[in-house]
Amino acid sequence: MTESPRRALVTGAGGFVGPNLVRRLAAEGHAVTATVRPGGDPWRLAEPPEGVELVEVDLIDGSAVHQIVGTVRPEWAFHLAARGSYPWQTDSAAIFEVNVMGTVHALEACRAAGCEAFVNAGSSSEYGFKDHPADEEEALEPNSDYAAAKAAATLFRGHGRARCGCPRSASTRSTGRGRICGV
């Protein structure tokens, strides 16, 4: 490990990417608070590694998000939580609440807690359908409620950084080339 141990917050820790990041951070000696949605089945983290605290939090409840972030006071935050990436997740209001308002609540709570870095997980869906691998310099062309919500969250994260002065803030989007792009 090259960094000194940090307090890290990972939202969406029960999802597709979250459990791997949680394990990696814990293996590197960081203290990790891993959030999952209330009533969800965090089967991918059924046995959290040592140094990991698993916490249920509803990201659309701004005061609950501020409370957990204020308690944990993370130095690093990885916002991976999302809704709408699966075909059975079709409720437009829920997709926008989780992806947009969840990002707003997480970013503002982290800023208030003095977090030094905030990483927002975007989606290649923000670029829409392409006949070529999307490039991070291309315009966003969302083609679904999920893609539009993730694009809005990405844009808010960029605006939020300029507005609130979060020292380091980034959104990542996977492209057809399989790379992670920092914006």
N, C-alpha and C positions, 0 to 999 in steps of 0.2 A: 504494500500500500504506500503510495507516494504522499497522500494527504494525511494530515492528522485526523483522528476520528471526528466525525461530524454527527449532528443530530439531523436525520433525514426523514422527510414525510413523503410517503408514496400513496397517492389516491388511486383508486381502481386496482388495488393490490390483489383482488380476486379474479381479475380478468386474464387476458391472453398474454400480455407483456409484463404486467405488474409482478407476478410471483418470481419471475426470473430476475428482475431488477432488485426486488427485496432480498433474494438469496445472495446476489452479488454484493450488494451493499453490506449485508450482515457478514459475509465471508471476509470483507475487507476491514471489518472491525467497527463499522459505523452503527450508531444506535438508531434503529428504524422504527417509526410508527407507520404501520400499514393500515390504510383505511379500506373498508368494504362497505357496500350499501346495506342498510338494515334489512334483515330477512333474506339476504343473499346467501348463496352456498359457496363459501370460499374453499372449495375442495382442493384447489391447487395449492393452498397454504394450510392444509389440514393439520400439519405439524410445523408451525413456524420455527425457523432457526433461532438459536440462542441470540438474544439481543434484539428480538423483534416483538413489538407489541401490536397485536391485532385489535383494531377499534372499528366499531360500526359508526358511520356518520352519513347523514343524508345531505348531500352537497347542495341541494336546493334550499336548505334551511341555513340561511346566512349566519344566524346567531350560533347555531351548533358548530358550523365550520370555524367561526371566530373563536369559539370556546376551546375546541380541540387544538387549533393552531396556537392560540395564546398559552395553552398549557404546555404543549410540546416545545414551542419556540424553535422550530426547525431552522437550521442554517441553510439547508438545501431542501427544495421541494420539487417533486416530480409529479406533475398532474397528468395521470394516465386515464382517469375515469372517463367513460363515454357511454352513451346510449344511442342506439339506432344503427349500429354496424351489422346487426343480425337481421335477417329477413322478417322475423316475427316481431321485431320492435318497430311498430308502425305508428305509434301515437305521436303526432307532430309536436304537440305541446310538451310532452315528457322529453322528447328528443332535444328541443330547444332549452327547456328548463335545466336539464342535466349538463348539456354541452356548453351552453352560453352562460347561464346564471351560475352553474357550478364553477366555471372558470372565473367569473367575476368574483364570486365569494372567496375562492381559494387564493386568487392573486391579491385581493385587497387584504385578506387576513394575513397572508405571508408578509406583505409590505408592512402592515401594522406591527407585526411581531419581529421585524428587523431581519427577515430572511435574506441571506446574501445571494442566492441564486434560485430562480424559478424556471423550470422547464415544462412547457405545455406540449403534450403529444397531440399533434394534428393528424391529418389523414391524407393519403394520396387522393382520396375521393374529392378533396377540395379542388382539384384540377379538372374534374369531369372526365368524360371518355376521351381518350386520345388515340391516334393511330401511330403513336410513337411514345417512348418513355418520357414522361413529363419531366421538365426541368424546373428547379425552384425559382427561376427567373420568369417563368410563364405566368400569365394572368390566371387568377383563380376563376374557375368556371364550374361551380358546384352543380350537380345534376340530381340531387335528392335532398330531402329534408336533413338527413344526417350530414351530407356534404356541406350544405348551406350553414348548418349550425356549427360545424367544425371550422369552417372558414370565418364565420363571425367571431368565434372564440379566438382564433389566430389573430384576427385583426384587432380585437379588443386587447389581447396580450401585448401587441405592439404599441397600441395607443396607451395602454395602462403603464407601460414602461416609461414612455415619454412623459405621461402625466404625473406618475407617482415617484419616479426616480429609482425604481428597483435597480440595484447595482448591476445585476446580471440577469437577463431574462431572455428566453429563447423559446421558439416553437419548433417542433420537429415534424417533418412529414416524410413518410416513406414514398419513394418513387418507384416506377416500374423497373429501375435499374437496381433496386434493392439497397440503395444507400439511404442514410438518414441525413436530411438536409436541415441546417440551422438557418433560421430566418431572424 
